[in-house]
Amino acid sequence: MAGETRISSPEQAVMDALNKLGWADEYIFQYSVAGGHQFRGGVVIDFFIQSLNLAIEVQGEYYHYGKGLEVTLNDKIKRQLLEGMGITVIYIDEFDALEDADFYVSEALAFRDWSKER
C-alpha cells in the first residue's frame, strides 16, 4: 500500500520494548531529518526520542554489516550528520534486538551502545 511504513522483526522488537518500558508516547518511528529520503543529504532515524535527543538505529546484519563499503559509509555519514545536530546515536544490532530487546533498549536509553558499530 502507498505510504505504508514497513517494519522489520528487529525494529518491531525494539518498538515493543520501548512501549513496554513506558516510552510509547515519547518516540517517533521513522523520523525524517533534513527531508528524509526525499532529499539529497536527508536521513531517516529508526527511532527518535526528542526529549533525550536520542536516535536509536537498528542495525541489520545483512544490510548494515554485509552489503559493503557504500552502506557502511552512508551509515557513518548519517551518524556524523545527526551528531553534528546534537543528536546522540545508539545502535542496536539485529540479533541483540531479537534476543533481548528490553535489555538493549534500556541500555540505549541510558546512552550505552553494545553494537558492533560503537
CYANA upper distance limits for C-alpha pairs under 8 A (distance plus 0.5 A):
  7 ILE  CA     11 GLU  CA      6.50
  7 ILE  CA     12 GLN  CA      6.78
  8 SER  CA     12 GLN  CA      6.61
  9 SER  CA     13 ALA  CA      6.70
  9 SER  CA     98 LEU  CA      7.98
 10 PRO  CA     14 VAL  CA      6.83
 10 PRO  CA     58 VAL  CA      7.52
 10 PRO  CA     60 GLY  CA      8.35
 10 PRO  CA     94 GLU  CA      5.96
 10 PRO  CA     95 PHE  CA      8.08
 10 PRO  CA     97 ALA  CA      5.87
 10 PRO  CA     98 LEU  CA      6.06
 11 GLU  CA     15 MET  CA      6.59
 11 GLU  CA     46 ASP  CA      8.27
 11 GLU  CA     58 VAL  CA      6.86
 11 GLU  CA     97 ALA  CA      8.16
 12 GLN  CA     16 ASP  CA      6.52
 13 ALA  CA     17 ALA  CA      6.69
 13 ALA  CA     97 ALA  CA      6.55
 13 ALA  CA     98 LEU  CA      6.72
 13 ALA  CA    101 ALA  CA      6.42
 14 VAL  CA     18 LEU  CA      6.64
 14 VAL  CA     97 ALA  CA      6.70
 14 VAL  CA    101 ALA  CA      6.14
 14 VAL  CA    102 ASP  CA      8.10
 14 VAL  CA    105 VAL  CA      7.08
 15 MET  CA     19 ASN  CA      6.70
 16 ASP  CA     20 LYS  CA      6.54
 17 ALA  CA     21 LEU  CA      6.46
 17 ALA  CA    101 ALA  CA      6.38
 17 ALA  CA    102 ASP  CA      5.53
 17 ALA  CA    105 VAL  CA      7.09
 18 LEU  CA     22 GLY  CA      6.91
 18 LEU  CA     23 TRP  CA      5.63
 18 LEU  CA     24 ALA  CA      6.63
 18 LEU  CA    102 ASP  CA      8.23
 18 LEU  CA    105 VAL  CA      7.33
 19 ASN  CA     23 TRP  CA      5.76
 19 ASN  CA     24 ALA  CA      4.81
 20 LYS  CA     24 ALA  CA      8.17
 21 LEU  CA    102 ASP  CA      8.13
 21 LEU  CA    106 SER  CA      8.34
 23 TRP  CA     27 TYR  CA      7.14
 26 GLU  CA     49 ILE  CA      6.36
 26 GLU  CA     50 GLN  CA      7.82
 26 GLU  CA     51 SER  CA      7.88
 27 TYR  CA     47 PHE  CA      6.67
 27 TYR  CA     48 PHE  CA      5.83
 27 TYR  CA     49 ILE  CA      4.99
 27 TYR  CA     50 GLN  CA      7.53
 28 ILE  CA     47 PHE  CA      6.12
 28 ILE  CA     48 PHE  CA      5.68
 28 ILE  CA     49 ILE  CA      7.07
 29 PHE  CA     45 ILE  CA      7.92
 29 PHE  CA     46 ASP  CA      6.11
 29 PHE  CA     47 PHE  CA      5.21
 29 PHE  CA     48 PHE  CA      7.13
 30 GLN  CA     44 VAL  CA      6.22
 30 GLN  CA     45 ILE  CA      5.85
 30 GLN  CA     46 ASP  CA      5.17
 30 GLN  CA     47 PHE  CA      6.59
 30 GLN  CA     48 PHE  CA      8.25
 31 TYR  CA     36 GLY  CA      8.25
 31 TYR  CA     44 VAL  CA      5.87
 31 TYR  CA     45 ILE  CA      5.56
 31 TYR  CA     46 ASP  CA      7.13
 31 TYR  CA     47 PHE  CA      7.27
 31 TYR  CA     48 PHE  CA      6.82
 32 SER  CA     36 GLY  CA      4.73
 32 SER  CA     37 HIS  CA      8.08
 32 SER  CA     42 GLY  CA      7.88
 32 SER  CA     43 VAL  CA      6.50
 32 SER  CA     44 VAL  CA      4.96
 32 SER  CA     45 ILE  CA      6.93
 33 VAL  CA     42 GLY  CA      6.25
 33 VAL  CA     43 VAL  CA      5.83
 33 VAL  CA     44 VAL  CA      6.45
 33 VAL  CA     45 ILE  CA      7.95
 34 ALA  CA     39 PHE  CA      7.87
 34 ALA  CA     41 GLY  CA      7.45
 34 ALA  CA     42 GLY  CA      4.99
 34 ALA  CA     43 VAL  CA      7.11
 35 GLY  CA     39 PHE  CA      5.83
 35 GLY  CA     42 GLY  CA      5.52
 35 GLY  CA     43 VAL  CA      7.62
 36 GLY  CA     41 GLY  CA      8.49
 36 GLY  CA     42 GLY  CA      4.82
 36 GLY  CA     43 VAL  CA      4.91
 36 GLY  CA     44 VAL  CA      5.66
 37 HIS  CA     42 GLY  CA      6.02
 37 HIS  CA     43 VAL  CA      6.16
 37 HIS  CA     44 VAL  CA      7.20
 38 GLN  CA     42 GLY  CA      7.55
 43 VAL  CA     78 LYS  CA      7.21
 45 ILE  CA     55 ALA  CA      6.77
 45 ILE  CA     56 ILE  CA      7.71
 45 ILE  CA     57 GLU  CA      7.06
 46 ASP  CA     55 ALA  CA      7.76
 46 ASP  CA     56 ILE  CA      6.72
 46 ASP  CA     57 GLU  CA      5.74
 46 ASP  CA     58 VAL  CA      7.26
 47 PHE  CA     55 ALA  CA      6.20
 47 PHE  CA     56 ILE  CA      5.55
 47 PHE  CA     57 GLU  CA      7.05
 48 PHE  CA     53 ASN  CA      7.85
 48 PHE  CA     54 LEU  CA      6.30
 48 PHE  CA     55 ALA  CA      5.12
 48 PHE  CA     56 ILE  CA      6.89
 49 ILE  CA     53 ASN  CA      6.35
 49 ILE  CA     54 LEU  CA      5.70
 49 ILE  CA     55 ALA  CA      6.98
 50 GLN  CA     54 LEU  CA      7.00
 53 ASN  CA     86 GLY  CA      7.76
 53 ASN  CA     87 ILE  CA      5.56
 53 ASN  CA     88 THR  CA      6.87
 54 LEU  CA     87 ILE  CA      6.05
 54 LEU  CA     88 THR  CA      5.41
 54 LEU  CA     89 VAL  CA      6.57
 54 LEU  CA     90 ILE  CA      7.97
 54 LEU  CA    109 LEU  CA      8.46
 55 ALA  CA     87 ILE  CA      7.10
 55 ALA  CA     88 THR  CA      6.53
 55 ALA  CA     89 VAL  CA      5.26
 55 ALA  CA     90 ILE  CA      6.70
 56 ILE  CA     89 VAL  CA      6.52
 56 ILE  CA     90 ILE  CA      5.51
 56 ILE  CA     91 TYR  CA      6.26
 56 ILE  CA     92 ILE  CA      7.67
 56 ILE  CA    108 ALA  CA      7.63
 57 GLU  CA     89 VAL  CA      7.64
 57 GLU  CA     90 ILE  CA      6.72
 57 GLU  CA     91 TYR  CA      5.24
 57 GLU  CA     92 ILE  CA      6.69
 58 VAL  CA     91 TYR  CA      6.31
 58 VAL  CA     92 ILE  CA      5.43
 58 VAL  CA     93 ASP  CA      6.32
 58 VAL  CA     94 GLU  CA      6.79
 58 VAL  CA     97 ALA  CA      8.35
 59 GLN  CA     63 TYR  CA      8.13
 59 GLN  CA     64 HIS  CA      6.19
 59 GLN  CA     65 TYR  CA      8.22
 59 GLN  CA     91 TYR  CA      6.96
 59 GLN  CA     92 ILE  CA      6.46
 59 GLN  CA     93 ASP  CA      5.18
 59 GLN  CA     94 GLU  CA      6.04
 60 GLY  CA     64 HIS  CA      5.95
 60 GLY  CA     65 TYR  CA      7.63
 60 GLY  CA     93 ASP  CA      6.78
 60 GLY  CA     94 GLU  CA      5.34
 61 GLU  CA     65 TYR  CA      5.74
 61 GLU  CA     66 GLY  CA      6.79
 61 GLU  CA     93 ASP  CA      7.67
 61 GLU  CA     94 GLU  CA      6.69
 61 GLU  CA     95 PHE  CA      8.29
 62 TYR  CA     66 GLY  CA      4.98
 62 TYR  CA     67 LYS  CA      6.82
 63 TYR  CA     67 LYS  CA      5.92
 63 TYR  CA     71 VAL  CA      8.09
 64 HIS  CA     71 VAL  CA      6.81
 64 HIS  CA     72 THR  CA      6.99
 64 HIS  CA     75 ASP  CA      8.25
 65 TYR  CA     72 THR  CA      7.55
 67 LYS  CA     71 VAL  CA      6.86
 67 LYS  CA     72 THR  CA      8.39
 68 GLY  CA     72 THR  CA      6.90
 69 LEU  CA     73 LEU  CA      6.46
 70 GLU  CA     74 ASN  CA      6.65
 71 VAL  CA     75 ASP  CA      6.66
 72 THR  CA     76 LYS  CA      6.86
 73 LEU  CA     77 ILE  CA      6.65
 74 ASN  CA     78 LYS  CA      6.54
 75 ASP  CA     79 ARG  CA      6.68
 76 LYS  CA     80 GLN  CA      6.72
 77 ILE  CA     81 LEU  CA      6.63
 78 LYS  CA     82 LEU  CA      6.72
 79 ARG  CA     83 GLU  CA      6.48
 79 ARG  CA     89 VAL  CA      7.10
 80 GLN  CA     84 GLY  CA      6.34
 81 LEU  CA     85 MET  CA      6.96
 82 LEU  CA     86 GLY  CA      7.05
 82 LEU  CA     87 ILE  CA      5.73
 82 LEU  CA     88 THR  CA      7.71
 82 LEU  CA     89 VAL  CA      7.78
 83 GLU  CA     87 ILE  CA      5.36
 83 GLU  CA     88 THR  CA      6.30
 83 GLU  CA     89 VAL  CA      7.51
 88 THR  CA    111 PHE  CA      8.37
 90 ILE  CA    108 ALA  CA      6.50
 90 ILE  CA    111 PHE  CA      7.33
 90 ILE  CA    112 ARG  CA      7.73
 90 ILE  CA    113 ASP  CA      6.02
 90 ILE  CA    118 ARG  CA      8.47
 91 TYR  CA    108 ALA  CA      8.21
 91 TYR  CA    113 ASP  CA      6.66
 91 TYR  CA    114 TRP  CA      7.97
 91 TYR  CA    115 SER  CA      6.25
 91 TYR  CA    117 GLU  CA      7.40
 91 TYR  CA    118 ARG  CA      7.95
 92 ILE  CA     96 ASP  CA      7.12
 92 ILE  CA     97 ALA  CA      6.88
 92 ILE  CA    104 TYR  CA      7.25
 92 ILE  CA    105 VAL  CA      8.24
 92 ILE  CA    108 ALA  CA      8.31
 92 ILE  CA    113 ASP  CA      7.72
 92 ILE  CA    114 TRP  CA      7.48
 92 ILE  CA    115 SER  CA      6.05
 93 ASP  CA     97 ALA  CA      6.74
 93 ASP  CA    115 SER  CA      6.00
 93 ASP  CA    116 LYS  CA      7.76
 94 GLU  CA     98 LEU  CA      6.81
 95 PHE  CA     99 GLU  CA      6.47
 96 ASP  CA    100 ASP  CA      6.36
 96 ASP  CA    101 ALA  CA      7.05
 96 ASP  CA    104 TYR  CA      7.43
 97 ALA  CA    101 ALA  CA      4.81
 97 ALA  CA    104 TYR  CA      7.27
100 ASP  CA    104 TYR  CA      7.06
101 ALA  CA    105 VAL  CA      6.27
102 ASP  CA    106 SER  CA      6.50
103 PHE  CA    107 GLU  CA      6.68
104 TYR  CA    108 ALA  CA      6.57
104 TYR  CA    114 TRP  CA      8.06
105 VAL  CA    109 LEU  CA      6.62
106 SER  CA    110 ALA  CA      6.92
107 GLU  CA    111 PHE  CA      6.84
107 GLU  CA    112 ARG  CA      5.56
107 GLU  CA    113 ASP  CA      7.41
108 ALA  CA    112 ARG  CA      5.63
108 ALA  CA    113 ASP  CA      6.55
113 ASP  CA    118 ARG  CA      6.71
114 TRP  CA    118 ARG  CA      7.38
